[in-house]
């Protein structure tokens, strides 16, 4: 999974950053549909619904603050270990978030990181 983030690891654009979040939502939805574990099913449902709202908020708010930009979503939407995916995504976010200046944009990103941490916890419940 980590190789998915190599494409945008070096100085990503805001559009690539938002695209990675949309990709994570798609991976979560796909994993949600194929899991046979009910608690994982529910945790992934909450994650992809909440991430969609937060990503939309980040995109629209940053359009207002930074100007419109092109969003680039990576093609791959398959995931093996979803917890590993979330840990990789969190590292990616923490290393790339500085392009969004302003505490209001950082606050939205903080909410995304909090959602990742919450989902990591919920995925440990059986």
C-alpha positions, 0 to 999 in steps of 0.5 A, spaced: 500 500 500 505 504 501 507 505 494 500 508 492 503 514 496 510 515 493 507 518 486 505 524 490 510 524 496 514 529 493 511 536 494 504 534 492 499 539 490 493 541 493 489 537 488 493 531 489 492 531 496 485 532 495 485 526 490 488 521 495 483 523 500 478 521 495 482 515 493 482 513 500 474 513 501 473 509 494 478 504 498 474 504 504 467 503 500 470 497 496 473 494 503 466 495 506 463 491 501 467 485 501 468 484 508 465 479 512 466 482 519 460 486 521 464 491 526 469 492 520 463 493 515 460 498 520 467 502 521 468 502 514 461 505 513 462 511 518 469 512 515 468 513 508 461 517 509 465 522 514 471 522 509 467 524 503 464 530 507 471 532 510 474 532 503 468 536 500 469 541 505 477 541 505 476 542 497 471 547 497 474 551 503 481 551 500 478 553 493 475 559 496 482 560 500 487 558 495 483 559 488 480 553 484 485 547 482 485 541 478 484 534 483 488 528 481 485 522 484 490 516 483 487 510 479 488 504 484 482 503 489 484 496 491 487 495 498 489 489 502 490 491 510 486 497 511 489 499 517 496 499 514 492 503 508 490 508 514 497 508 517 500 510 510 495 515 509 496 519 516 503 519 514 502 522 507 497 527 510 502 529 516 508 530 511 504 534 506 499 538 509 503 544 510 501 547 503 494 548 506 495 555 509 491 558 514 488 555 521 481 554 518 484 549 513 489 545 518 483 544 522 479 540 517 485 536 516 486 535 523 479 532 523 481 528 517 487 525 522 482 524 528 477 520 523 483 516 521 485 515 528 478 513 530 477 508 525 484 505 526 481 504 533 474 501 531 478 496 526 481 493 533 474 491 535 471 484 534 
